Amino acid sequence: MKIIEILNTKYPKLSFEVFPPKTDTAFENVKSAAEEIARLSPSFMSVTYGAGGGTSRYTLELCRDIEADVGVPTLAHLTCVSSTRDTVARQIELMREAGIVNVMALRGDLTPELAASNREDWHYRHATDLVRELKEADPDFCIGGACYPEVHPESATSREDIRYIKEKVEAGCDFLTTQMFFDNNLFYNFLYKLREAGVTVPVVAGIMPITAANQVERAIKLSGSFMPQRFKSLVDRFGSNPEAMKQAGIAYATDQIIDLYANGITNVHVYSMNKPDVARKIRDNLSEILKTPEV
C-alpha cells in the first residue's frame, strides 16, 4: 500500500521509525524489536538507510520482513550523497525486486570527509536529484522527503529553505516528514509558510521521545532543534534518574502528539529508536484518541 493513500485519510495516524543493524550478528535482535513495534499496528513503519549506505541490505530485508510477517506497510529510506549513479540504480532495482513501493529520498548526512570534499565531484548534491531519478526509474514509486521546521542547517534563510522544499515536491515528492522538533508552535509556523508558498502535499510531524539525558546533546547536533524551557526543566529535574527521565520524556512526546492531533495535524511519525517499550507506551497513551473518527 502506498503511504500517500494512508496520509490522505483524515483520522489520526501514528507511525514509527526503526534503524537497521550494523552487523549480521545483530540482525535478529533488530528484526525482533522492529516486528514487536509493528505488532502495535502503526499506520506504517519507516526503516533508515545508515550512513554511507552501509546497512542498505538490512534496510530492504527489514522492510520485506515487516510487510510479509506482520502486514504493516513500510517506507524504505534511501540516501545518495556518498553514492554513484550506478549504486543508486542498483539499489532501485533491488527495491523493485523486493516489492517496495514507498521510498524516503534523502541526501544523507555529511561525514567530515564528504564535507571537506569537492562537491563538483558528487553525483548527487541534493535530495531533489534523487527524487527525480526515482520518478524516472519508476513513476509508481511513492516518494517521501525530509524537511526542517527550524530551517535546514545549510539554508541561509527560511525563504531559501522553503524554495528548495518546493523544488523537491515539484520533482516528484509525494509527502514530507519533518525532522524532530520540541516546540509545536515552530511546526505550525513552518506549515503555514509551506502552504503560503504553494506546497500542498501532506506533511508528517516527526516526534522524538527523549528518554535519557544523554540524548539531548545528540538531538540538538542532529537537528539543531530549539529546546523550550519547559523541556530543559524536565531534563534538569529528571535527567539523573533514568526511569523518571524515561517516563517524563514519553509524557512530553505524548503531550506534543495530542496537541498536534487537537490542532488538526493527523499524521505523526515517532522516531522510536528500535525501542518497543517506548513505542508501546506512546501507543497506549493515545489508544482512545487514535480511535476518533475522521475530522
Buried (B, 14 or more C-beta within 10 A) or exposed (E): BBBBEBBBEEEBBBBBBBBBBBEEEEBEEBBEBBBBBBBBEBBBBBBBBBBBBEBBBBBBBBBBBBBEEBEBBBBBBBBBBBBEEEBBEEBBEBBBEBEBBBBBBBBBEBEEEBEEEEEEEBBBEBBBBBBBBBBEBBEEBBBBBBBBBBBBEEBEEBEEBBEBBBBBBEBBBBBBBBBBBBBBEBBBBBBEBBEEBEBEBBBBBBBBBBBEBEBBEEBBEBBEBBBBEEBEEBBEEBBEEEEEBBBBBBBBBBEBBBBBBEEEBBBBBBBBBBBBBBBBBBBEBBEEBBEEEEE
